[in-house]
Amino acid sequence: MSTQGQFNHLNQKLSAAIVVNGSEYLYFGGTAYLGIPQNKDFISLYIQGIERYGLNNGTSRGNNVQLGIYDEAEAFIAQKYGAEAALISSSGYLSAKLVVQHYAAYGKMRYAPNSHPALWLNGDPENNLMFEEWSRQIVDEINSSEAEKWVLLSNSMNNLYPEVYDFDFLCRINPAKKVVLIVDDSHGIGILNAGTGALPNVPKLKHVEVIVVASMAKALGLDAGLVLGSKQAIRELKQSDEFYGASPPAAAGLYAFINAGDIYHKAYQKLQDNVKKITALLHDSSAWHYVEGVPVFLCKEEGVEQQLLEEKILISSFPYPDRNGKILNRIVLSSWHSEADILKLASVLTI
């Protein structure tokens, strides 16, 4: 039985622990991979940002009076993640939606397996293939089709069954075709490629326009979304109604983000140290599936969530792909996990 329903109402959250009905549980779940929401140094920067810019900015990006921090943050993000230009929105979901709407009429749309709902245009595309099989099929379909323009949509990785997707298949597409690849990197940015995300690993091809969308609310710890792309693509996307009329994220958070380079670096190093410790523990076990450097560990055997719960350790445990599906039990590591937390987890897993 899943433990998810037992923890819908939490009294308090303290570092890597959560307090439920007066009892403290170690928590290995969620998506705050770098521990930013409780990083005191980052919070201090955020407060500085609030003192400069206030709590929020309710005007649209089309307003005639703009805070300069938004252009500054977009230039900073583009440089940091290796893109020509960037766009910031109030959420990753909005970023994905405005990109998908913009390219909906460009060409034939094809979805990779497990694409996030934020990328869906007309409901669930219901692709049940493995990514490698899908990529072979899509290359064959594009190359054999008379259609010239295509839009491919995919996550950068699967954080439920840990897998980082390989986009080298793009190199096998006929250069005479014109392809737009939209990648949702919400679970990869800040984690993959030493924190730079998926974009550096996507082949740079003249016939492929790569657009990366991502939520900044996971590893990066901000209530904001981003889009990375060419200068031309970002210029066009900024003319969309979804961007032009929407209020931007809080300027205070962007101020903190711009000034938190050292904080992110230290958090990333701490996370990778935690990942290495658990990987060393599990590397001889066939019961666990994981990807090197990724802070998610899937247990292939049933009952581990109850075993850990008895020791007051709570992990991510819920049915997938729907409420009637098989329960997925995952350990999710964060930078806020201390060495004592890791040792406690290790001691239970080796019982």
N, C-alpha and C positions, 0 to 999 in steps of 0.2 A: 504493500500500500504506500502511495506517495505521502511524504510528510508535508507537502506544500500547503495544504489547507490548514494545518495546525499553526501556521505562522503568518496569517493574513494581517494581524494587528500587533505590531511591535511596540513595546513601551519605550525603548531607548536603544540607540545604536552607539557603541563605544569602541573605536578603533576596529579591531578584527572581531569584536564580540558584539552580540546583540542580547538584550535583556528582555525575557518573556516571562511575565507573571512572577517576577522576582528572581528568576533563575537565569544565569548567564551561559550563553552558548557561543562557542567559537564558530565563526561564519566563513565558509568558503564558497561563496556564490556571487552573483551580481556581475557587473561589467566595469566597475571602477578599477581597472587593472593597475593603474599607476597610483591609486590611493589619493588622487588630487582633492576630492571633496572634503577630506579631513586633514589635508596637509597644512600645518599651521603657517608655514612660510608663504604658501600660495594664498591662504586666507588673508594674511597680512597685506599682500599685494592687492587682493580684491578690495579690501577696505580702503586702501589708498585710491583705488580706482573709483570707488563710490564717493569718496571725498572730492574727487576731481569732477566726476561726471554725473553724480546722482545715482539713484537706484535703477532707473530704466530710461528708455528713450521711445516715447510713444509715437513719434512722427515717422512717416514712411521715408524710404530712401529716395523718393521723388520730390521731397520737400525742398524748397529753395534755400533753406538754411540747414546745413549739415555739420555734424561733428567730424573733425578731421581724423579721428581715431579709426573710423571705418575704412577709409582709403589706406591709412597706414597699416592697419591689420591685414587687409587683403594683399598688399604688397609684401608684407612680412610672411604671410602664409604661403604665397606663391613661391617665394625664394626658399623657404624652409622645406617645402615638400617637392621641389623640383619642377614646378609648372611655370608656364609663361605668365599666367594670370590667375586670379582667384576671385570668388564671389562668396560673401558671407550672408547667411540668412538666420532666422530665429531658431531653426531646427533642422536636423538631418532629413526629416521626413519632407519638409517643405523644399529643401534643396533638391531631393530626388524627384519630387513631383514636378517642379518647375522645369527640370531638365527633360524628364520624360515627355511632358506636354509639348515642349519646344520641338523635340525630334520625332514626335509621333507620326507626322506625315512625311518624314524624310525618305523612308524606304520600308522594306519588309522587316518586321520586328520579330526577333527570336530570343527566347529567354533560356538562360542556363539553368540547371537544376538548383533548387533551394534559393532562388532569387527572393530577396526581401520584398514584402508587400508594398513598401514605398516605391518600388520600381514598377509595380503592376499598373497597366493602363486600363484593362477591361477584365478585372478579376484574376483569379488564380490561373496561371498558365499550365499548371498540372504537368510539370516535367518531372518524370520519375527516373530518368537516366542517371548514371554516374557521370561526373563532369568530363572525364576523359573520353567516354563513349560519345557524349553530346558534342564535344569539340571535334571529334572525327566526323560525325554526321554533318555538322554545320559547315565544315570546310567542303565536304562533298556537295552539299546542297547549294552553297553559294557558287562554287566553281562550275557546276553543271547547269545553273539557272541562267535564263536570259535577263533576269532582273539585275540592274547595275548597282542600286543603292540598298544598303542593309543597315539595320540598327540591332546590335547585340547587347543584351543586358545581363549582368552577372554580379554576384557578390565577389569580393576579393578572396574570401575564405568562408568556410563553414565553421562557426564556433560551437555548434552542437555536436557534430561528429568531427572533431578537429581535423581540418584539411585546408591547406593553402593552395589555391588554384594556380595552375600554370597556363599563361596566356601565349606561350610560344606557338600555339596552333595558328595564330594570326599570320605567321610567316608563310604558311602554306596556302593562304588565300590568294587567288589571282590578283596581281597588282592593278589589273584593269577595273576591278570592282572598287566601289567607294563604301567604306565601312565606318560607322560610328560605334565605338565601344563605350558603353556606360557602365562604370564599375562602382558598386557600393562598397566603400572601404571602411565602414563604420567600426568594424571590429579589428581592423588591421592598422589603421593610422595610430601612430604612437607606439605600436608594438612591432610590426614587421619591418625588416631592413633597418635595424637599429633605431626604429621609431619613425622613419621617414614614410612608412606606409607602402602601399602596393605599387604606386606609380613608377618607381625606378625599375621594377622588374617587368613592366609591360613593354614589349618590343616597340621601338620607334620606327614607324613605317609611314611613307608618304601617303599611302592610300587608306590609312586608318586614323581617324580622329578619336583621341582618347579623352573621355570626360570622367573624372572621378568625383563622386559625391560621398559625403560622410557626415555622420553625427559627431559633434565634438563633445557629446555628453558622456561618452564612455571613457576611454583611456585618458582623453584630454581634460575631462572634468568640467566642461562648460556647457551651458544651455544655449547651444548655437549649432548651426550647420554650415558646411562649406561645399564649394564646387571648385575643382581644379581643371584647367583646360588651356587651350590656346587663347591668345589675346582676342582673336576674332570671335571665338565661341563665347567667351565671357562677355564681350561687348554686346553680342546678340541676346544673351540670356538676361542681361541687365535691362533690356528693353521689354521684357515680359511683364505681364500684369501681375504675376505672382511675386516677382521681385520688386517692381516699381511701387506697388501699393501696400506691401507688407511692412510692419514695424520691424526694425532690426533687433538683434540680441542686445543685452545690456552692455554698454560701453565699458563698464567697470571690469567685466570679465575679460574683454579683449585687451584692456590695459594690463591686467595680470598675466594673460597669456604671452603677450609680447615680451614681458620682463621676467619670465619664469624659465628661461633656458636652462639655468643651472639646476633648478628644482626638478624639471622634467628629466634631465640627464641622470641625476642621482636616483630618482624614483625608478627609472628604467633599469639602472644597474642593480638596484635592490630587487626589483621584480625578477630579473634574469638570475640573480643569485638564488632566489626562492625556487624558481623553476628548476634550476640545476640540482638543488637538494632533493626535490621530489622525484625528478627524473632518475637520479642515482638510486633512489629507493625502489622505484618501480621497473627499472630497465630489464630485470629478469622475469617479470611477471607477464603472463599472457592475458591476464584479466583486464589490462588497461590499454587504452589507445590514446596516443598523444602525438604531437608534432614538435620537433625540437624548437625550443625558444618560445612556443606558444603556451600561455598560462592556463590551459584548459586540459583536464584529464578525464576521459570518459571511461567509466567502469562497465565492462561487458558482462559482468555477472550480477545477478539479482541479490537484493538484500543488504548491500553495503550501506545504504542510507540509514537503515535501522540499526546496524552495528555501530555506525558513527554517532547516531542520535543517542544511543544508550550511554555514550561517553561525552554527551553534551557538545557534539560537533554537528553543525548543520551544513549540508551541502546543497547544491542545486539539484532538485529531484522533481521532475514533472513528466507527464505523458506527451509524446510527440509521434507523429505530426499533428494529431488532434487529441482531444480529451480521452478518446478511446484507444489511443496508441500505446505502445510500450513505454514504460517509464525510463527516462534518460537520467542517469545518475552521473553528475560531473563535479569534480573538484575544480574550483576556479580560484586561482591565486591572485593576490594583489600585493602591491608594494607596502601596504600597511600591515601585512603579516610579519610578525616578529620571528626571530629564531626560535623562541619558546613556543609560538604557535605552530611552526613547522615541526618541531620535535614532538609536540603533543599529537599532531596528526599522524606523524610517522609511527609513533608508538602504538597507536590504535590500528593502523593499517598492517602492521606486522604481527598482530595478535594471532 
